[in-house]
Amino acid sequence: MTRLSALAAMFLAAGSVEAAEQSPWKSLAPFPAPIREAALIGCDGKIYMFTGQGIGYLPLGLVYQYDPATNVWTEKKRMPVASHHIATAEYNGKIYFFGGFKLPETGQFGWDPMDLSWEYDPKNDTWKPLKPMPSKRGAGNAAIVNGKAYVIGGLAVHPGSKNAPVQLGPDDTPRRSVTTNEEYDLATGEWRERSPMPTPRHHLEVIAANGKVFAMGGRQGLARGSVGYTDTVEEYDPATDRWSVSKARMPVAREDMSWGVYDGRIYIVGGGLRSAFGTFESVRAMNAYDPATNQWFTMPSVPPGRAPTSAAVVGDTLYLISNDGSERRAASGGESKPYPFDAIRLSDFFR
């Protein structure tokens, strides 16, 4: 047994696998450009980065591929519709996208909810439109179980709102967190409504593990603001279309976490909270959730100076892209530099 695995075994007894002395995180080739709202997803041994926001919430529609074997980033064909806060999931070598927000057609500042759906084929670097979702929403998320995608939660305008795009600022559009759970059959291309999530929220994570779908964290309040962060964990069973009673709560109530699944456990990294003063506070903590025992464990925190934005698991390794303040410096005319990119080998724990 290695020294690291021995430490893990010792700390597991206390519900923690916090690393001692030397951090197990390894720095890799940084992401080429500073952006906001990156979305990472693993597929066929590679990692793909999608979406992204520029200054003023401008959606960029970027697509990059990272090869762990060469430690190299490569730019790919951009998204058909530049958008952000899209629900994403991978299945059988394809990557799927549902909903999200785009700029209003008028060009006004705001988030316009979408019902668009897409399939991306990484091997051919091609995009294919799918049947739109029944509802328009963004900041939800998706998971795929047995060939069916479940797009859950999100943010939408109030029904009948005259100002359809989500306006941000003095003319705020009435909006709400939703419990919507819509199922998309990848084989038939058809949508149907399923049992709604018990707790309405957006900026949550929706994660498939062990044949179930887990809805974790998120925000119940406005698109921007300091209210309604939740530590709620709810489990959905696609086979019975039922939600369980709430599971063990997350160690920290937060939104916009990074996550990955390995060996049946769910790993949650980072996330954020907005203080009463309007400043965004990043969380560096990493935790592991075991659905079999309904138990949370403390993992080694991400390196100092990192504000985790998105993660993906390939093989036994979790890869994490982080913001270190570069986009804030760029917005104010200061220096801009690539985003840090780190990895941690999950097989070193829970032996």
Secondary structure by P-SEA (a helix, b strand, c coil): ccaaaaaaaaacccccccccccccccccccccccccbbbbbbcccbbbbcccccccccccbbbbbbbccccbbbbccccccccccccccccccbbbbcbbbccccccccbbbbbcccccccccccbbbbcccccccccccccccccccccccbbbbcccccccccccccccccbbbbbbbbbbbcccccbbbbccccccccccbbbbbcccbbbbccccccccccccccccbbbbbbcccccccccccccccccccccccccccbbbbccccccccccbbbbbcbbbbbcccccbbbbccccccccccccccccccbbbbbbbcaaaaaaaaccbbbbbbbbccccccccc
